[in-house]
Each structure stands twice: as structure tokens, then as C-alpha cells.
């Protein structure tokens, strides 16, 4: 899941205290901000669209890479002059959990809350003062926020995220997630299915089931697994598109792939992070699969779902990576033919197993070169993937107006590819059939056909 900044749709009520929320990081953080907003609205807060108007500023943070945290430190400095004596500035999410009291030491931040303490936010806020800063970073083995109805952030009312589980048990050596989000636990499927039904009844036409590793979702002593949940959500209505993220290759079993193939409204796109194409690197990462077993999963996906697109995550320059390891990554990219990828240089995270036990020995120059080669190859693969779609007709869910022209609409295919086409009488949230006429490496361009 990629690192981005997400703004929140304002719901302004000037008779209430004003809150401003910025969200950085993955889709899980977006959903968490929606949960936080729900909790605070029930406690008398109204969302505003500018930090200058806020009584409380919250930044929902990401710790997955050093660069992500540096953005937050810079943002804290930017907000310093806005905060003044009027507003309180709170840091929530993964960075709050990782750095804890350190965030309070700079004199700007007055509230720190980890991912499992959001129910406690009203109490923490009520106790706030410049001389009485508040912190709660206690991790839970049970909290899933299953009973809270998130206040949806999506401005078009078409797509929504549903968190089906929290935490992670994998402990990949490079990753900080298990330390900042705690142990893995799954939500009651009844609450997930009900949330999806309510969203569909309210006009949403696409949901994404979220988890650090959705394939390990489990309920009732392993009697109810992820493929069963996927099937139940798909059965709600054929007009409801279903996506999911993220999958771990070691847990992606045939039952999940077969379920995706069985239901037309389960989108034909699977995000399957590979991280490296080298067995030696995968072992040092503690990914618990090999290059060969990963390719077996890909082979089965292509066999059962020929039209399925596959995306991935790749880390360049992990500890001990040599030139052959790098070439192995390039070769697996070509063999799979990813339509897109999230690609990053390795960033050592404090307190992870890699930071404790492995030497970060790849030079910055080699990391940068290898990453650029990975990006260059992926651009070629993305273009080739899109060129293969020229002349084909896809069902597209309209998400909004194109950024470049108000005379064009955009939406995504089942394969998660963005498609732009001339606007007619169609509306956001409707399905249309679009014939692809041309493309770039990032976008399909076409026209509506009957």
C-alpha cells in the first residue's frame, strides 16, 4: 500500500468545535481517519477544511519509510505558526505509536494517540492543555473498531474502504508494521457484511476490503476464512464491485483465486507484493516464500483468471543485495508482467529485525541506480500491458470528471486501470462500456460504446 496524502471532505457545523484531519500513508490510514472522524463527531466536533479554522488539528501518520516520517516532521513545523494558542496539534497513527513521547518534546504537539487508542480520543482531548499534554499508545489484541460506522471520506460517494482486520503477524525483517499496529486480529464477518450492505444501499458501488494481509483473515477458529468473506460480500449485489488489499504470497491460496474467478463483480486485479526476485534476499527479508513458489501463484492466477492484472511492491537495495539479486528482481518483473508497481529504495527502520541483525551495506548510489532501473523497466511493462488493451471493451465504473478536461470522465476497469473517455449523459457511479482506442503507460483512453 503506497504512501500518499489524503484530504478529508469537510462537513462543517459552525456551532461545534472544529477539527481538521490530514492523512498520510496507506488505505488503512484513510479508513482509520474515517473511524476517528466518526468518534469525534459523536463527541461534538465538526470537520473543517483548513487548519487555520480548527480547534484541533490531527495528523494521521505513516512510519513505513524514513521519508514518510520526515514529511510529518516538516508538516509539524509548517503548522507551528497556525497552532498558536488556539488549536491543539495531535499526532495519531503509526508514527505516534513508534515515537511516542519524542513527539511531545518539540513543544508543538500536545496529543499523541496510537492506532488502538482512538476510542480514548474524546477523553484525551478533554484533558488537554498546554501544560497537560496527552498520550495513549497502548496496543490492543482485541480492538477492531467493528461497531463504529466510519464517516466516509470519498468525495464522489462511489468507492469506500472496509477494514476487515488489524495488525500483522508476519514480522518481515524490514517492516515496522507489527510493532506499530500490533498483533493480527480479524473482525466479526457479520459486521463487515453489514457495513458493505449499508454502503451499497447508500449508493456506493465499489468497496475495498483492507488488511495488512487479507489472506490470513480468520474467524470462528478458522471455520470462516477470507475466501468465504469475499464470496459473501460479492453476493450482496452484482452491481457492487469488490476489491481487496493487501495479499501476502505465502497465504494466497487457490480458494481465494477461484472465488475471484467465480464472481464477475469481484475485480480481476490482485496486488501481490514480491519485494525481491532473489531467493537469498527473500530469505533475509523473512518473506517465507521463494521465487519459485511466488511464480507458481502467478501461474495459477493467469490460468484461472486470464484477464487478471497483477501489481506489486518492490524494494531496491535491501541488506546484502548484490547485482545478481537485482537482476533476479528485473527478471521476475518481466516474467510476471506487472501492470504497475510501488517501488522504493530500502529504508532502514529502527527496532526492526533488519536494523538489529543485518547490515545496510548497499551504497546510496547503488540503491538509487537499481531503483531507477526498476522504475524504467516497470514503465515499459505498464505501457505494454496497456497497449494490449487497445481495441478491447471494458466495463468502467465512473468515478468523476477528468482532471485535465471537464468534458471527459474517468473511471477504472475491473483490472484497476484508469480509463478516460468523453462525457455524455452518464453520471458518477454508473457503469459504462468503454472501447479502448489509445493509451499511455498510466492511462487508457477510449469511447463509450453500447
N, C-alpha and C positions, 0 to 999 in steps of 0.2 A: 504494500500500500504506500503511495507516494506522499512526499512532504509538500503540502500546499497551504496557502492561507485561504480561509473561507469566511466570508462576511455573513451576517445574520439578518434576516428580514425583520425590519422594525415593526413592532406592534405597540404604538405609542398611546399612553394614557397619562396626561399631564397631572392628574390628581394623585398619581402614585410615585413612589421613588423610582428613579431612572437607573437602568442597568445597561451597560454596553459590553458586548462579548465579542472577542476576536478568537478565532480558532485556527490553530496551526497543526499540520500533520496529516494523519490518515483519516479515512472514513469513520473509523471507530471514534475518533475525537469529535467529528461532526455530530455523531449520534449522542456522544456524551454531553456536548453543549446543548443539544435539544432536551436532554434529561435535566440538566442544570436549569435551563430556562423554565421548564415546567415546574420544578421545585420552587424557584424564586417567584414566579408569577403567582403561585398559590400562597406566597408569603408577602404579597403586596408590592411586588416590583413590576415595572413596565419596561419593555425593551425600547431603547432609543438608538438612533442611527449615527451618533457621533460621540466620541469620548468626552468632548467638551461639555456635553449636556448631562453627563452621567453623575449620579451619586456614588455608583460603584462600577469600576472597570475590572472586568475579568479577562485574563488571557489564558486560554486552554492550550497547553504546550506539548511539544514533542521532544523526545530525547534520543531518537533512533540514530542520529548522527550529530557530530560536533557542530556542524554548520547550522543545524536546526536550532540548537541551543544558543548559538551566537546571535541568531536573528532575534530571539526573545530578549537577550541582554540588551541589544540595540534598541528594541522596541520599548523596553522599560525606561531607558534613558530618554527616548523621544517623548514618552508620556509623563516624564518627571515634571515638566513645566505646566502640563494640563492638570495634573493631580492636585497640586497646591494644597490648600486646607479644606477644600470642598469634598473631593472624591477620595475614596479608598481604592487602592490598586491591589487586586488579588491575582495570584498565580495558581492555576489548577492544572491537573493532568500529570503527565509522566515526568516532566521536569520538576514539578513540585515534589513528587514522590522521591526523585533521585537526589535533589539538592537540599530539600527540607529547610532547616534553619539558615543555611547560607543565603537563601533568597531574601530573608528578612534583614540581613546585616547591612544592605546598601542604603537603608533609610527611606526607600521609596515604596517598597512592597510592604503591605500591612497584613495581608491574608495569604496563607498557603494551605491548599487542600489537595490531597491525593485523589486518585480515581475512585477509591472506595468510600470517600467521606462526603459525597455530595448531599446526602440526606441531612448532614450536620451543618450545611452552609447557613441556613437561617439563624441558627443559634450562634455560629461563629461571627456572623455579620452583626448581630445584635450586641455582641460583646466587644465590638471593635472600637478602638480609639487610637490616637497617635501614640499613646503611652501603653496601650494594651493590645499588642498585635496577637493575631490568632493563627493557630496551625493545627492541622489534623492530617497525618499521613499514615494512619493505621490501615494496613491491608487486611482484607476480609477473605475468608474461604467460602463465604456463602453469598455475598452481595451480588445481585444481577440486575437490580432496578426493574424487575419484571412487572411490578404493579404500577409503575409510573408511565403515564402516556406522554411521550416526548412532544414538545411543541416543534412542529416541522419547520426546518429552515429553507427548504427548497422553494424558490420563488415562483416556479411555474406550476406547482401543485401536481406534478406528473410522477416524479420519482422520489422514493424515500428509502432510508436505511432502517433495518431492524437488527439490533444486536441480539444474537442467539446464545452467546456465551461470552465469558470474560476470562482474562488471564491466559497463561501458556505454560505447558509442562516440558517443552522441548529443550530448553537451555542450549540453543546453538551458541557456540563459544563466542561469537562476535556480537551477540544480541543482548540488549538491556531490558527487553520487554518483560521477561519473567520476574525481574527484580522491581519493576515499577508498576506492574499490573497484577502481580501475584499469581497464585496457582489457578489452574484451569477449572472452571465450573460452568455448567450448562443451565440454561433457563428451562422452566417448565414449558413443554411444547404447546400446551393449551393456551398459554399467554401469548406465545409467538403467533400461533394461528389466528387467534382473536384479533391481535394487533394488525395482522395482514388483512383480515376481513374488513375491519373498520377503515383502514386506509383505502381499500378498493371501493367501499360504499361512499367514501368522501371524495371520490374522483381520481384517486391515484391509479396509475396504470402500470407502474413498474416498482418493484421492491428489490432491494439487495440485502441478502442475509449476510451478516457480518460476524466474524470471529477471527482471532489470531490464527486458528487452524480449524476451520469449519468441519473438516472431515472427521475430527475426533469428537464432535458433538455426541453426547450420550445422555440418555435419561432412563430412569427406572432400571438401574442395574444392567445397563447395556441392552435392555429389551427394545428400546426405541432409539434408532441411530439416525445419522444425518440423511441418508437417502430416504428414509421414511418421512422425515420432516419435509424434505424437498418435495416429495410426492403430495403430501397433504396441502402444502401451500399452492402447488400447481393446480390442484383440484378445486380451489376456491372459485375460479372462473377462467375460461380460456382467454379472456381479454386482459388478464393480469400477467404481465411478464415477470419472470423470476430470475434473478441473478444471485451469485454468491461469491464471497471473497473473504479470506484467502485460503487456498488449498495447500496442504503440505504433501509433497510427492510420496512420502512414506505411508501416508494414510489414505491416499486417493485409490479407493478400491473399485472393482468392476461394478458393484451395485450402484454407486453414485453415477458413474459414466452411463450405465444402462438406463438409469432414471432420466438423465438429461436427454438421452436419445428418444425415450418413450413419449415425452410430453412436448408438443410443439411450442408451448408458452414458456418452457424453461430455456433460457437463452443459450445459443450454441457458441458459448465463449467460456474458456476455462483459463484462469490465471494460475499458472503452475511455476512458482519460483524455483529456478535451478541454482542460482548463486554462482556456480562454477561448473565447468565441464570436466574438471580434473578430479579423479578419484582421491588423489593424495590431498588435494585442497578440501574436498568434501569431508574427508575423514577429520582433518584438523578443525573444520567448522562444526563437527559433530552433527552433520545433517542426517545421518542414519539411513542414507540410500547411496547407491553407486550410480555412476554414469549409465551403466547398462540397465539397471532397474528403472531409472528415470525414463530412458528411451523405450523401455517396454510399456510403460504407462502411456507415453505419447503414441506408440504404435497402436495400442488398444483404442485410444480416443479416436485416432484417424480411421480406424477400421469400423468402429461402431457409429461414429458421428463424422462422416467425411467432410461436412460443411463447417465443422467446428474451427474457430480461431483459437490460437493459444498465445498468451502473453506471459511475461516472466519478469523476474528480478535478477540482476547480475551485479556482483561485487568485483571490482577490479583491484588487484594488488593486495589480496589478503596475505596474512603472515606466511612466509615461506614460498609464496608463489613464484615459480620460475618461468622462463619463456615458453617451455613446453606446456606447462599448465595453462598459460594464457592462450596458446594455440589450441589447446583442447576446448577451451571455452568458445573460441571463434568457430571451431568445427561443429560443436553441438548446436550453436546458433543456426548454422547453415543446415544441419541435418533436420532440426525441428521446423525451421522456417517461421519463427515468431513474427506475428503481425505488429507487435510493439513490445517495448521492454522499458522497465525502470532501471537505470544504470548509474552506478555510483562508485567512487573510489572508497576503499576501505578506510573507515574512521574508527580508531581505537576508542572504545567506550570504557570508562573507569569501572572497576569491580567485576567486569565480565571475565569469563574463564580465559579468553584470549589475552586480555590485558594482564592477567595474573601469570599465565603459563607459557605464552608464545611471544616471540619477538616480532615487533612490527618492523621487519627488515627490508621491505621493498621501498626503494627510494621514491620520493615525491615525483621525480621526473619520470620514472618508470610507471608509477601509478597513473599519472596524467596521460602518458603516451598510450598505455594499454586501454585506458578508458576511452580515449579519442578513437582508437581503432575499433573498439566495441561499438561505439556510437555510429561511426561511419558505416560499419557493416550492417547495423540494425536499420539505418536509413535506407540502405539498398534492399534489405529484406522487406521493409514496410512498403516501399514502392512496388516491389514485385508482387507482394500479397494483394495490394490494391489494384494493380494492373490486371491481375487475374479475375477481378470482379467486374471489369468493364464489359458491358453488354448483358450482364445479368440483372434480374429484377429481384429486389429485396423488399420485405415489409419493414417499414420505418415508423417508429413512434415519434411523433412531432414533439419536440421539447421547447422550441422557441424560435425567435427571429435571429437570422444570421447576424453576427457582429459586424460584418462588412457591408451588408445591404439590408434595408428593411423590406426590400422586395423579394427576399429569399428566406426560406425557413430552413431549420436544421433539425436533425434527429439522429438516432442511432439504429443501426441494424441489429438483428439478433446477435451477430458476431461482435457487437460493441464498436463498430466502426462508425465514425461521424459522417453523415451524408447531408449535403447541402443541395437545395433544389428550389426552383421558382415557386413563389407563393401564389396560390389561387384563392379558393374559398375555404381552405382547410383551417382547422383550429388546433391550438396546442392541446395535446392529449389524444388526438385522433391517430389512427393507423392509416398509412397510405402505402401504395405500391410504387416504388421508385426504380426506374431503369437507370443504371449507372452508365454515363456517357464518357466521363473522363475522371482523372484522379491526380492527386499529388501523393507524396509519401504519408501525409497525415489525414487527408480528406477525400471522400468520394463525392463526385458531383453528378447530378442526374436530373431527371424529369419525372413527374408523376404520370403513371400510366394506369389505365383502368384494368 
